[in-house]
Amino acid sequence: MTRAPRVAFFAFLSAWCLLFAYLATIEPISHDGWWPALDHSHRGDSIAGFFDFIRYSYLNANPRLGQWLVFLAFTSTAILAAAFAGGLVVGVFVLAYARLPRPRELADTARVVAIAGLVFACVPNPGQMLCYRPFTGNYVWAACVTIALVAPYRIAIDRSIEPNAILMFVLGLAAGMCNEHTGPTAIAFVAWATYRVRDRWTIAGLLGLVAGFALLIGAPGQSERYHGLGADMSIVGNLLDRGLAGNARIVGMAFLYTIGSWALLAVASIKKRAVRRDAAIFAAAAIAIVLTVLLSPKWGARLFVAPALLLIAAGVRAIDEAFVCRYMRGALAAIGALCAIGGSVVLASVQRDAGDDFDARVALLREAAPGTVASVPPYRHFTPGWWTYGDDFRAAPVRQHVARRVFGLDDATLDTHDPHVIRNAGVSLELVVDPPAPDAVRAADAAADGYSDQLFTPDGARAAIDRFHAAVAAIRARAPIHRAALRTRGLAPAVDVAAWDETGGFTVIGSTFTAICDSSSCHVAAGNR
């Protein structure tokens, strides 16, 4: 027997894994990635530090397993990225065909290639999901863990297998800790499969999954980061408060984000053969996850990664069953290969740009004198898109937090007059008092961690002004001042968005703010609703 099929299989899988190992090494730290990066720098690579992070996250922040993986990614990012990239395509194959791929069969290599290409074409915002650690760990790698649990059940429905019961319990516990919106559907499928197979290991996995999901929902950290999920919040209230139009929008966006996979199912349904039970089950599971999202206080493209992967499995299997002609299968593999190659090239190019921009920005921030305000150019890929999550410094609070906590600066501003950038970046703000009271201002700043916020949004403006009120009270308790102002920074001319004086008290200059830019300057105009 020729070795060519085996060589082709392992060559493609190796190239796929190496691609994501490379992408992980050039991925910039951005957005929410700064917080686990700072945690990692404080705790180090020790096992004790890792478990301390788990304890803190469970009690005070994001308790998901994916967040633990994000922390580990700052230690062994290339290894984790490569392992999960390979596990992703193999796991989706197992879901589709209820078996592992056979390297000796060229048809299986073609199917794996098709699945890899469809990841780029059918997973929403693949650049964000695959190359932004907080999303990758919490939604893509977490989905891989859940697939690893489901895969033995999927195989056992068609053939006899005997996994270790203790291992399945641990795997179930891990899968239950992965995501709030995927847990109920995973439990339903595993419970159904357990009823079908009725073996000790199936029960162990189910018990672990239920226990893990209960630990996730009941985590004290949920009250800090997820609006009190499982504690002081009614999940049904989210559904009702959003209303019919709001819920319909979520369902509609979920369909648009996964439309590529639905198109595969539509093509398969053209043939007279009915779509197999397997494809129908996974399509129904994808819909169930989307409906679960309606109960969540948050939603976005990241919550539709798991439905997209299930629909890829359903679509590939449905096409295979509907078109037994090898030419149609070859066409699917060719399309998948083109998507895989094209997606890899585009994603590598975008990430290379992001990595270069990040390195240049870090160099500027490190060169700035401590306590000063640094000015840095925006990234060339500034806003989010299909292939990138964009520039994290488009968020004023992130700019100031990173400048202070990471580089010892007072703030950072974007060196640009581009109105598109300004309107999406918020405004950096500074506190000015008369007469100067440096010690009192530093004490107030430490409490508020600065004042920059997304001034062009109502919530951001309100938060910044609320912090200004608290800071003035703290400063007056320490030093006599006559006047204080919350002033824009980095724009000319500067604008006071709020003020206080000893005779008139507090004044908010406007309730809405607009960036006005021309070819030479930008400033902020205040207005009222």
N, C-alpha and C positions, 0 to 999 in steps of 0.2 A: 504493500500500500504506500502510495506517495506521501511524503511528509509535507507537501506544499500547503494543504489546508491547515495543518497545525501551525506551521510557520506564519501563515497569514493571520490566523486568529491571535496568536500571542504577539505578533508584531503590531497589530492594530491596538490591542489592549495596552501594550506597553507604551505606545505613542500617546494614547489617550491619557494614561496616568501621568506620563512625563509632562504633557502639556499643562496639566493642572498643578503639578509640582512646581513648574517654572512660573506659572501665573501667581502662585502663592508667594514665591520669593520676591516678586516685584510689586505685590499689592501694597498700596500705601495705607497707613493708618488713617482712618477718617471717620467722621460722624460719631456714632455710638461706639466705634472701635477704640476710641481714646480711653474710655473708662476701663475696660478689661486690660488694655495695654498698661495703664497706670497701676491697676491692681497687680498685674504681673511684675512690673518693675519694683513694686514694694514688697511682694511676697517671694519673688524669685522662682527658681525651677524645682524647689524641694517638694517632696511628697507632702510634708507638713503644710507648706504654703498652699498647695493645691486643695487640700482638705479644709484649710481655713477659709479659702475662697468659696468652696461649696457651702460651708456652714453660713458664711456671711450672706451669700446670694439667696440661700433658702429662707433665711430669717428676715432679710432686709431689702432684697432686690429681685432680680429675675431668677426664679428657682428652677428653670428648665435645665434638662440635661444638655441641651444645645449650648447653653451659656457656659457650661463647664468645658465643653469642647472648644468654644471660642477662646477661653483662657489657655487651654493646652496648645492652641494654634500658635501662640506666641513663643512656644518652646520648640515645637516640632511641626511647623506649618507645612513644609513640603511633604513630609511623610503622611500626615493626616489627609492632606488634599489629594495625594495620589491614591491612597487606600480607599477613600470614600468615592473618588471619581470612578475607579474600577468597580467598586461595590454597587454604585448607582446603576450602571448599564447592565451588569449581571443580575442585579436584583429585579429590575424591570423585566428582564428576559424571563426570570423564574416566575414572576407573576403572570406573564403572558402564556408560558408553555408548561408550567408545572414541572419543570426539570431544569437542571443546570445546562448551559450550552455545551455542546460536544465539539471540541476543537478539531476533531478529525472530519467533521462534516462542514463543507464549505458553505452550505445553506445557513448553518447556525452563525458562522462568521458574518454573513451578509445581514442576518437579522440583528446581530449586535451592532453592526455598523449603522443600520437603519435607526435603531433605538438611540444611538449616540447623536446622530444628526437631528433626530426629532427633539432631543433635549434642547438644542439651540433654537429649533423652529417652534416648539410648542410649550416650553416652560416660560411663563411670563417673565419679562425683563431678565434674560439669562445672565447678562453681565453683572447686574446687581446681585442676583441670587448665587452665582457661582464665584464671584470675585469681590465680595464685601463680607468680611468675616462674621459680623453680627447676624446677617441674613443667612449666610452659608451654613454656619453652625446651628442656628436655631431652626432652620426650615429645610435645608437640603440634607445636611448630615443627619439631622434628626429624622427626616423621612427615611433615610437609609437604615437607621436603627429599627424603625417600625417595620420596614420591608423585611429586614433580617428576621424579625419575629414572625411575621405573617408567612414568609416563604415556606417553612416546614409544614404549616397547616395547608397551604396551597398544594404542596406536593402530596401530602398524606391523603387528600381527598381522592386522588387518582391512583396512588400506589402506596404500599406499606413502607414506612420508615420508622426508626426508633431513636430519636434524639434523646440526649440525657435530660432527665426531668429537672435536675437542679439547675443546669445551664439554661433551660427554657424558662424557669422561674426568674432567674436573674435577668435574662433578656427581656422577659415580660415587664419586669420592674423598670428596666431602663426605657423601654418603649412607652410605658405609661407616663414617664416623667418628661416625655418629649414635647408634646403640644396639647394645649387645651382643646383646640378645634378638631384635631384628628382622633383624640382618644375615644369618644363615644362610638365612632364608626369602626375603629379598630376592635373595640370590645365586642361590638355586635358581630363582626365577621369571625373573630376568634371563637366566640361563644357558639356560633352556628357550626363552625368547623369542628369544635370540640364535641358537639352533639353528634355530628356525622361520624367522627373517627372513634371517639370514646376510648381514649388511652390515658395512662397516667401522665405522660409528658404534656398532653394537650391541656389537661386540667391544671398542671403546674404553671404552664405559660399563661393561661387565662387568669389564674389567681395572682400571678405576678403583675400582669397588665392592669388588673383592677386596683391592686394595692398601689402601684406606681401612679396611676391616674388620681387616686384619692390623695396621695401625698402631694401631687402637683397642685390640685385644686385647693387643698387645705393649707398650703404653705403660707406662713406668716408674711412672706415677701409679697404675696399677691395683693395685700392691702396697701402696699407701698407703691407698686408699679402697675397693677392691672385693675385699678379702680375698685379694689376690695373684692375681687372675684371669690366667690365661695364664702364671703364673710358678711359684709354689710351692704351688699348690692344684689338686686334682683336681676338675674340674667334674662328673665322674661321681660323685664322693664326695658332692656335695650331694644328688644324686638318691637315693643309697643311705642317707645319714644321715637324711634326712627320713622315710624309710619309706613304706609303702603308704598309711597313713592321712594322713600329711602331704602327700604328693603328690596324693592324691584330694581333699584340702581345697582345694588351689590350683586344681585343675581345676574343682571345684565352684564356688568363688568367682568364677573367670573366667566361668563360665556365668551365674551370677547377675548379675554386673556388666554383661554384654552381653545379658541376656535379652530386652530390647526388640527388638534386631535379629534374634535367633533367632525371635521371635514373628512378625516380618515374613516370614521364610522359611517358617515353618509355615503362615501364611495363604496364601502363594503356592502351597504344595504341595497345598492343598485341591483346586485345579483339576486336571483330568486332564493338562494340558500339563506335561511334565517341566520342572523348573527348568533353565534354560539352562546350558550349559557355563561361561559367564563367572561366573555367580553361584556355581556349585559350586566353581570354582577359588579364588575369593576366600574362600569359607567354609572351604575346606581350608587356605588360607594362614593364616587366623586361628587355626585349630586348631593348625597347625604352630608358630606363634609362642607360643601358650600352652604347648605341650609343651616348647619351648625354655626357657621360664621355669623349668621344673622343674630345669634344670641350674644355675640362678643361685643364688648365696648369699642373694639378696634377692628379695622379691616384694611386691606390693601392687597396689592399683587402678591406679596410674600405669602399670604394665607392661602393662595391658590396653587402653590407649588405641588403639594401632595395630590390634589385632584388632577393636575396636569400629568403627573407621573402615572397615575392610575389610568388616565385616558390614553396615554401613549401605549401602555400595555394592552388595553382593550383594542385600540386601533390597529396595532401591528398584528395582533392575533386575528382580528376580524378580517383584515386584508388577506392574511395567509389562508384563512378558511374559505373566503369568498372566491379568491382567484387561485385555483390550483395550478394554473398555467405558470410555468417557470419564468416566462417573459415578464409577467406582471410582478412576480416576486423580485426579479432582477431589476425592474424599473424602480420598485420601492427601495431596494438596496442602493441603486445608483443615486436616487434623490437623497437618501440618507447620507451617502458618502459626500455628495456635493455640499449638503448642509453642514456636515461635520468639518469638512475642509474649510469652507467659507467662513463658518462661525469661528473656527479656531484662529484663522488669520485675522479676522476683524477684532475678536476679543483680545488677542495678543497685542495687536497694534494699539488699541484703546488703552489697555492696561500699561503698556510700555510708556505711552504718553503720560498717564496718571502717575506712574512711578517716577518719571523724570521730573514732572512738575512738583511732586512731593519732595524729592531730594533737593531741588532748587529752593523751595520754600523753607525747608528745615534749615538750610544753610543760612538764609537771610535772618531767620528768627534767632539762630544761635549767634550770629554776628552782632545783633542788637544789644545795646548796653542794658543791664538789669534795671527794671523799673521804668523803662521807656515804652513808647508806643512804636511798634514796627509796622512798616507798610510793605505789603507783598502783592504781587500781581495775581489775578484770578487764574484758575486752571483753564486750559484751552477747552476742555469738556466741562463746562460750568454747571449745566443743569442736568437733572436725571434723564435717562433715556433707556432704550432697549439694551444697550451695552455698557452703561456706566451709571453709577449712583451720583456722579457729579462732584462738585467742589464742596467739601464740608464747611469751608469758610463762608459759604452763602448764608450760614446761620450765625447771626451776631453773638448769641450766647456761647456757641462753640468757639468762635474766634477768641473771645475774652477768656474763657475757661482754659483753653489750650495755652494761650499766651501766658497766663498766670501760673497754672499748675505745672506745666511742662517746661517752659522756658524762662520763668522768673521775670516776665515782662509785665507791664501794666495792662496792655491791650494790643490788638493788632487790627489794622484796617486794610481794606482792599484798595490798591492803587489803580483806580480805573475811573473813567468818566462815561463808561458805557451805561446808558439808562436801563437797558435790560438787566445788566448785572446789579446795578444799584437797587432796582425795584425788587429783585429777588433776594437781596443780601441783607435786608434790614439795615439798621444804622448803629454804629458803635456810639456809646454814650459815656460821658464823663460827669462826675460830680464836682461842681465849683462852689466854693464858699468864700464869703467876705466877712471879716478878715480871714486870711488863710489859717487853717488849724490842721496841720499835717497829721499829727498823732490821732486826733479825733476822726479824721477822714479815713485813715488806715484802719482804725477799729471798725468803723461802719462798713467799709469795703469788705473786710474779712467776714463780717456776718452775712453780707448779701452776695459775696463773690462777684462783685461788679454789677453794672447796671445795663449793659448792652442787651438788647432783646430784638425780636422781630417787630420793629416799630410800625411796620405797614400792615400789621394784623391787629384787630381789636384786642385779642388776648395778650399779645406781646406788648402793646402799648400800655395796657392796664397793669401788667406785671411790672414793667419798668417803673411806672409812676408809683405803684404801691411800694416798691423797694425804696424809691426816693423819699416817700413819706416816712418810712421806718428809719432811714438813714439820718434824716434831719433831726428826728427825735433823739436818736442815739448821739449825734454830734452835739446838740444843745445841752445834753446831760453832762458833757465832758468839757465843753468850751463855749464861751460867749461868741455868737456870730450874729451879724445883722442881716445877711442875705445868703441864699443858696439857690443854685440852679442846676437842672439836669440838661446838659448841653450836648448837641451832636458833635462827634469827633471824626476828623478825617475828611470833612466836606467844607467847602467855602462858598458863601459865608456860613458860619456856625449858627444854629438856631436853638434857643431855649425851648424845650418841649414842656417843661414844668418849672415853677419857681416858688420860692418862699421868701418872705421878708418879715421882719419883726413887727411891722405895723399892719400889713394887709393879710398875713398868713399865706396859705397855699394858693397858687394859681396854676391851672393847667392850661397851657397855651392853645391846645387843640385836642379834639378827640379823634381826628384822622390826620394822617401825614402822607404826603406825596413827594416822590423824588422828581425834581425838575432838572434836566441836564441839557447842555448844549455841547458844542465841540470842544470847549475849553474848561468848563467847570460844571459842578453839580451842587445842588443844595436841596434842603428839605423844606417844603412849604407845609405849614400847619393849617388845619381847617376844622370845621365842626360839622357834625351830622345834621 
